[in-house]
Amino acid sequence: MSAHVPEPELLLAGERELPPQRQAEVEAHLEVCSVCRARQRELEREMERFSAVYRSSGDAVRAPARPRRTWPAWVAAGGAAAAMVASMALVSLRPHAPLPDPSLTPGATRSANAQAVCAAPEESPPVRAETAREVFARYGIRNPKPRAYEVDFLITPALGGSDDVQNLWPQPYAEGEWNSRVKDALEDHLRALVCAGRLELAAAQTEIARDWIAAYRRHFRTERPLAGHFSFVKDQPWE
């Protein structure tokens, strides 16, 4: 099996509800495909959220009961999975949040001190296409619109951030108030403070990883991005 596994089957495989031969095929594929493994985990999380919302509406008026029809478990589960995936498709069309999911992107750094960081080039290295696809899959984004996102380093390499997938996330490039251009302006500001000896490197890394919007507001003393930062172009969008 070379192509990626369809989403309903990823969910069914997690519950071991596929027909035996197909179950074995999917499990073998998951052992070698990090993209499908990541997508399966994300789908399972979405299913839990979907189920929680459904349960919360349990007091709603229910239709009269009808005679039940018994289906094989994998058929019934497949219908539920397909319905859930269809509902998620609407969500995936909306712009992503300006802050990363901390369970997916907690941030990661490489071993480097302030002297090494300040002596290195400021430009971030390009993210490999395979890695970018994995990042989008982890966030449940299928067929991302070109130039809509930057596959961004949460902790920029200019502040010692690593290229680990846990330090990458799909950030809105120019859409919305808190986009990648605004974050780039903060990154340059923090690097200048670190290299001037006015801020510890570890403190800068922690601030930007914990909540970069809060860090922006604190350092620039504003509740909303400064007008000049909307045109701050440093890194390129994903295409």
Kinemage of the C-alpha trace (Angstrom):
@kinemage 1
@onewidth
@group {chain A} dominant
@subgroup {mainchain}
@vectorlist {calphas} color= white
{ca met a 1} P 0.000 0.000 0.000
{ca ser a 2} L 1.683 3.236 -1.122
{ca ala a 3} L -1.119 5.851 -1.100
{ca his a 4} L -2.293 7.350 2.171
{ca val a 5} L -5.125 5.586 3.990
{ca pro a 6} L -8.596 7.207 3.669
{ca glu a 7} L -9.664 8.998 6.837
{ca pro a 8} L -12.677 6.810 7.721
{ca glu a 9} L -10.410 3.755 7.562
{ca leu a 10} L -7.866 5.425 9.844
{ca leu a 11} L -10.568 5.817 12.469
{ca leu a 12} L -11.880 2.293 11.992
{ca ala a 13} L -8.389 0.840 12.202
{ca gly a 14} L -7.869 2.589 15.537
{ca glu a 15} L -10.952 0.787 16.835
{ca arg a 16} L -9.953 -2.465 15.109
{ca glu a 17} L -13.286 -2.454 13.276
{ca leu a 18} L -12.051 -3.074 9.728
{ca pro a 19} L -12.400 -6.470 8.049
{ca pro a 20} L -9.391 -8.594 9.143
{ca gln a 21} L -7.406 -8.443 5.907
{ca arg a 22} L -7.870 -4.702 5.503
{ca gln a 23} L -7.063 -4.167 9.191
{ca ala a 24} L -3.729 -5.916 8.701
{ca glu a 25} L -2.968 -3.870 5.562
{ca val a 26} L -3.689 -0.565 7.273
{ca glu a 27} L -1.672 -1.474 10.367
{ca ala a 28} L 1.292 -2.410 8.181
{ca his a 29} L 1.013 0.907 6.354
{ca leu a 30} L 0.839 2.877 9.604
{ca glu a 31} L 4.114 1.341 10.736
{ca val a 32} L 5.960 3.021 7.871
{ca cys a 33} L 3.890 6.176 7.196
{ca ser a 34} L 4.364 8.991 9.714
{ca val a 35} L 1.834 11.193 7.889
{ca cys a 36} L -0.974 8.648 8.307
{ca arg a 37} L -0.008 7.988 11.929
{ca ala a 38} L -0.188 11.697 12.681
{ca arg a 39} L -3.485 12.051 10.842
{ca gln a 40} L -4.951 9.078 12.719
{ca arg a 41} L -4.051 10.678 16.049
{ca glu a 42} L -5.601 13.973 14.979
{ca leu a 43} L -8.775 12.259 13.756
{ca glu a 44} L -9.107 10.415 17.051
{ca arg a 45} L -8.810 13.703 18.932
{ca glu a 46} L -11.421 15.270 16.652
{ca met a 47} L -13.730 12.297 17.163
{ca glu a 48} L -13.477 12.777 20.928
{ca arg a 49} L -14.368 16.469 20.562
{ca phe a 50} L -17.171 15.633 18.135
{ca ser a 51} L -18.572 13.045 20.556
{ca ala a 52} L -18.386 15.485 23.465
{ca val a 53} L -20.405 18.078 21.538
{ca tyr a 54} L -22.934 15.422 20.545
{ca arg a 55} L -23.292 14.221 24.142
{ca ser a 56} L -23.764 17.794 25.365
{ca ser a 57} L -26.895 18.049 23.207
{ca gly a 58} L -28.451 14.999 24.877
{ca asp a 59} L -31.282 17.043 26.406
{ca ala a 60} L -32.510 18.095 22.977
{ca val a 61} L -35.889 16.835 21.793
{ca arg a 62} L -35.488 13.365 20.336
{ca ala a 63} L -37.433 11.908 17.439
{ca pro a 64} L -39.732 8.957 18.190
{ca ala a 65} L -37.883 5.693 18.386
{ca arg a 66} L -37.878 3.493 15.306
{ca pro a 67} L -37.226 -0.225 14.987
{ca arg a 68} L -33.474 -0.834 14.990
{ca arg a 69} L -31.683 -2.524 12.146
{ca thr a 70} L -28.595 -4.524 12.912
{ca trp a 71} L -25.504 -3.805 10.788
{ca pro a 72} L -22.037 -5.300 10.907
{ca ala a 73} L -19.914 -3.301 13.350
{ca trp a 74} L -17.495 -2.077 10.704
{ca val a 75} L -20.355 -0.791 8.497
{ca ala a 76} L -21.988 1.106 11.355
{ca ala a 77} L -18.669 2.520 12.499
{ca gly a 78} L -17.840 3.488 8.945
{ca gly a 79} L -21.022 5.524 8.686
{ca ala a 80} L -20.247 7.350 11.917
{ca ala a 81} L -16.686 7.985 10.823
{ca ala a 82} L -17.775 9.290 7.443
{ca ala a 83} L -20.277 11.641 9.064
{ca met a 84} L -17.652 12.927 11.463
{ca val a 85} L -15.084 13.431 8.706
{ca ala a 86} L -17.641 15.296 6.609
{ca ser a 87} L -18.361 17.657 9.486
{ca met a 88} L -14.638 18.177 10.030
{ca ala a 89} L -14.204 19.167 6.392
{ca leu a 90} L -16.148 22.343 7.087
{ca val a 91} L -13.839 23.130 9.983
{ca ser a 92} L -10.725 22.592 7.887
{ca leu a 93} L -11.871 25.305 5.467
{ca arg a 94} L -11.675 27.967 8.161
{ca pro a 95} L -8.407 29.814 8.840
{ca his a 96} L -6.355 28.201 11.550
{ca ala a 97} L -5.906 29.744 14.989
{ca pro a 98} L -3.119 32.303 15.497
{ca leu a 99} L -1.628 30.198 18.304
{ca pro a 100} L -0.408 26.632 17.781
{ca asp a 101} L -1.852 23.602 19.547
{ca pro a 102} L 0.585 23.097 22.454
{ca ser a 103} L 0.060 19.329 22.349
{ca leu a 104} L 1.315 19.297 18.752
{ca thr a 105} L 3.743 22.219 18.804
{ca pro a 106} L 5.200 22.796 22.275
{ca gly a 107} L 8.375 24.249 20.760
{ca ala a 108} L 11.843 22.720 20.559
{ca thr a 109} L 15.337 24.183 20.666
{ca arg a 110} L 18.796 23.134 19.611
{ca ser a 111} L 21.870 23.348 21.805
{ca ala a 112} L 23.116 26.907 21.309
{ca asn a 113} L 24.027 29.867 23.494
{ca ala a 114} L 23.348 33.540 22.846
{ca gln a 115} L 26.787 34.109 21.341
{ca ala a 116} L 26.286 31.350 18.762
{ca val a 117} L 22.740 32.478 17.980
{ca cys a 118} L 23.769 36.092 17.433
{ca ala a 119} L 26.688 35.098 15.199
{ca ala a 120} L 24.486 32.953 12.940
{ca pro a 121} L 22.415 34.265 9.996
{ca glu a 122} L 18.957 35.546 10.893
{ca glu a 123} L 17.203 33.783 8.007
{ca ser a 124} L 15.226 30.640 8.799
{ca pro a 125} L 16.146 27.569 6.730
{ca pro a 126} L 13.479 26.313 4.306
{ca val a 127} L 11.163 23.599 5.598
{ca arg a 128} L 11.306 20.416 3.524
{ca ala a 129} L 8.164 19.590 1.555
{ca glu a 130} L 7.811 16.205 3.284
{ca thr a 131} L 8.032 17.847 6.699
{ca ala a 132} L 5.514 20.525 5.700
{ca arg a 133} L 3.029 17.849 4.620
{ca glu a 134} L 3.435 16.126 7.977
{ca val a 135} L 2.803 19.402 9.808
{ca phe a 136} L -0.392 20.040 7.840
{ca ala a 137} L -1.537 16.455 8.475
{ca arg a 138} L -0.921 16.785 12.216
{ca tyr a 139} L -3.174 19.838 12.229
{ca gly a 140} L -5.873 18.191 10.129
{ca ile a 141} L -5.391 20.533 7.171
{ca arg a 142} L -5.930 18.831 3.829
{ca asn a 143} L -5.075 20.491 0.527
{ca pro a 144} L -3.889 23.745 2.137
{ca lys a 145} L -4.448 26.804 0.008
{ca pro a 146} L -1.163 28.055 -1.492
{ca arg a 147} L 0.192 31.220 0.158
{ca ala a 148} L -2.420 31.003 2.934
{ca tyr a 149} L 0.027 29.608 5.494
{ca glu a 150} L 3.616 29.744 6.557
{ca val a 151} L 4.939 26.477 7.951
{ca asp a 152} L 6.514 28.418 10.761
{ca phe a 153} L 9.028 27.700 13.472
{ca leu a 154} L 7.333 28.453 16.795
{ca ile a 155} L 10.758 29.265 18.246
{ca thr a 156} L 12.602 30.793 15.326
{ca pro a 157} L 16.054 29.361 14.481
{ca ala a 158} L 17.284 32.940 14.973
{ca leu a 159} L 16.535 32.338 18.670
{ca gly a 160} L 17.855 28.782 18.786
{ca gly a 161} L 14.724 26.967 17.612
{ca ser a 162} L 15.167 23.538 16.033
{ca asp a 163} L 13.699 22.013 12.880
{ca asp a 164} L 11.918 19.303 14.893
{ca val a 165} L 8.290 18.813 13.833
{ca gln a 166} L 7.256 19.757 17.386
{ca asn a 167} L 8.584 23.240 16.680
{ca leu a 168} L 6.596 23.691 13.455
{ca trp a 169} L 2.994 24.697 12.826
{ca pro a 170} L 0.800 26.048 9.989
{ca gln a 171} L 0.442 29.739 10.793
{ca pro a 172} L -1.860 32.065 8.809
{ca tyr a 173} L 0.513 34.002 6.562
{ca ala a 174} L -1.206 37.342 6.023
{ca glu a 175} L -4.834 36.701 6.997
{ca gly a 176} L -6.178 37.850 10.326
{ca glu a 177} L -4.777 40.216 12.890
{ca trp a 178} L -2.190 37.939 14.503
{ca asn a 179} L -0.468 36.510 11.456
{ca ser a 180} L 3.052 35.400 10.572
{ca arg a 181} L 4.216 38.892 9.613
{ca val a 182} L 3.359 40.223 13.052
{ca lys a 183} L 5.148 37.286 14.695
{ca asp a 184} L 8.220 37.879 12.507
{ca ala a 185} L 8.398 41.437 13.842
{ca leu a 186} L 8.351 40.098 17.400
{ca glu a 187} L 11.069 37.565 16.580
{ca asp a 188} L 13.379 40.277 15.267
{ca his a 189} L 12.708 42.409 18.340
{ca leu a 190} L 13.480 39.564 20.747
{ca arg a 191} L 16.663 38.653 18.883
{ca ala a 192} L 17.827 42.265 19.069
{ca leu a 193} L 17.238 42.259 22.834
{ca val a 194} L 19.111 38.967 23.271
{ca cys a 195} L 22.067 40.089 21.172
{ca ala a 196} L 22.218 43.405 23.052
{ca gly a 197} L 22.415 41.524 26.352
{ca arg a 198} L 19.068 42.887 27.525
{ca leu a 199} L 17.198 39.561 27.537
{ca glu a 200} L 18.313 36.015 28.307
{ca leu a 201} L 18.054 33.634 25.365
{ca ala a 202} L 16.135 31.056 27.422
{ca ala a 203} L 13.643 33.727 28.496
{ca ala a 204} L 13.035 34.774 24.884
{ca gln a 205} L 12.504 31.149 23.872
{ca thr a 206} L 10.052 30.572 26.722
{ca glu a 207} L 8.071 33.726 25.997
{ca ile a 208} L 7.545 32.964 22.341
{ca ala a 209} L 6.774 29.270 22.925
{ca arg a 210} L 4.308 29.873 25.749
{ca asp a 211} L 2.201 32.568 24.043
{ca trp a 212} L 3.755 34.702 21.337
{ca ile a 213} L 0.752 37.042 21.198
{ca ala a 214} L 1.040 37.810 24.910
{ca ala a 215} L 4.777 38.372 24.416
{ca tyr a 216} L 4.075 40.767 21.544
{ca arg a 217} L 1.613 42.756 23.623
{ca arg a 218} L 4.040 42.949 26.517
{ca his a 219} L 7.085 44.015 24.504
{ca phe a 220} L 5.333 46.472 22.200
{ca arg a 221} L 2.895 47.702 24.888
{ca thr a 222} L -0.165 47.391 22.713
{ca glu a 223} L -3.285 45.232 22.633
{ca arg a 224} L -3.303 45.054 18.825
{ca pro a 225} L -0.505 44.673 16.272
{ca leu a 226} L 1.233 47.867 15.216
{ca ala a 227} L 0.209 49.009 11.740
{ca gly a 228} L 3.744 48.829 10.372
{ca his a 229} L 4.061 45.168 11.281
{ca phe a 230} L 1.327 44.058 8.873
{ca ser a 231} L 3.701 44.814 5.997
{ca phe a 232} L 6.709 43.195 7.698
{ca val a 233} L 7.854 40.579 5.188
{ca lys a 234} L 10.626 38.241 6.264
{ca asp a 235} L 9.700 34.596 5.643
{ca gln a 236} L 7.871 33.263 2.612
{ca pro a 237} L 4.465 31.501 2.574
{ca trp a 238} L 4.009 27.829 1.813
{ca glu a 239} L 3.187 27.168 -1.849
